[in-house]
Amino acid sequence: MTFKFARRGFLATVAAVAVVASTGTGAFAQDKVKLRLSAVQSESDQRSIAMLEKFGPMVSEFADFEPHWNGTLFGQGAELEAIASGDLEMSITSAQELATFFPEFSIFTAGYVHQDAAHQVAVFHDPLMDPFKKKVEDELGVKLLSVMYLGRRQVNLRQPKAELTVMTPDDLAGVNLRMPGTDAWQFLGKALGANPTPMAFTEVYTALSTGSVDGQDNPLPTVVDAKFYEVTNQIVLTSHLVDLNYIALSLEAWNSLTPEQQQTVQEAADAAAEMARQNQLQKEEELVSFLEEQGLEVYEPDVAAFREHVQKMYLESEYAETWPEGVLEKINALGN
């Protein structure tokens, strides 16, 4: 199911010219284009820092970059429609949000599709992504500029490794693993081999403390921020979901730029994405050391066994019905 929107010409001022009287020769200058970014994360988020330190300065010669954080301009889920209707120029969007318009994007939300940060970049720039990008441009008026790495979700358990060592999905049999409550998240928990348990995030710490659940899954920064390490004993580096965002720009804004300006915008987006990616990877590495210092055992299972099991379950499910034929195989090949 796809949607079309009537888009207004919101960048008409870009085409306006002004006479520079001081020269006395009728010289003309182009007004700067306004690029308002609506994002739900805080200003201290790695994505925000990268956009402020890289993207904004690199486009400042011809664009006024105006970021709005914490969903203060448009709420989460409303940004893409705002771009499509001409009320917004930029957002940092997710594959999950795009999948609400284009179900085939759900392939990028499934477990073990992306293998790591480098694989994400390779997939985004591969020709296999061209039909996905073109559909978003043609039917939503949104250009996907670059891919941002958000981190890897890991399995975090109460049991010490001496009692439960997880190397394959079979080892998670009978483990009550808290997962977010939607059907898609519950399916992923089951595909991992666990007994997925829906529970509000605010209840997880107490549930881990009392043993109401055996574990939970989240990126390492969340494990630390929520202090789950105080009530758990091990981290299994399953990396079952390598999460991402896309830097999205209004196609009308893009088309209003000169080829040279378009190149600069693209380079700025790539530079911001790379900065955020490297900062997030470094943070994850530092957090492994921190968690080990807190007494947790951190280790990597047989990731290949997990990937094979999880992908098989997805391919046999309704989730894969909208995936273009052969795309998963192409994605997997880029990681080999």
Number of C-alpha atoms within 10 A of each C-alpha: 8 12 11 13 14 11 16 13 12 15 17 12 13 17 12 12 12 11 13 12 10 8 8 8 9 11 12 12 11 13 15 16 22 18 21 19 23 28 24 20 16 14 16 10 12 23 26 22 17 22 24 17 13 21 23 21 14 20 21 13 11 17 20 16 22 14 19 19 18 14 16 12 17 21 13 18 16 14 26 28 20 19 27 23 20 21 18 23 29 27 29 24 23 20 20 19 19 19 17 15 18 20 19 19 20 19 23 24 20 24 25 24 23 27 22 18 22 13 17 22 17 16 21 19 12 12 12 16 14 11 11 16 16 15 15 19 18 12 16 25 24 26 22 24 18 23 27 27 26 18 22 24 23 21 22 30 28 22 16 14 17 7 7 14 15 22 18 19 22 14 14 19 14 12 17 20 28 29 26 20 15 9 11 14 19 20 21 23 26 19 21 27 20 21 21 25 21 17 16 10 13 9 9 19 20 13 17 23 15 11 15 14 22 21 29 29 24 19 20 26 18 12 22 14 9 14 12 22 24 17 19 24 21 25 28 20 22 26 25 26 23 24 24 22 20 21 22 23 27 25 21 22 25 17 11 15 18 10 11 9 16 16 12 17 23 18 18 22 28 19 19 27 27 21 20 23 23 14 16 21 16 11 15 17 11 13 16 19 12 14 20 15 10 12 13 22 19 17 15 13 17 13 18 12 13 23 21 12 18 24 20 12 17 18 13 10 11 10 17 19 14 13 17 14 10 9 13 17 10 14 22 15 10 15 15 7
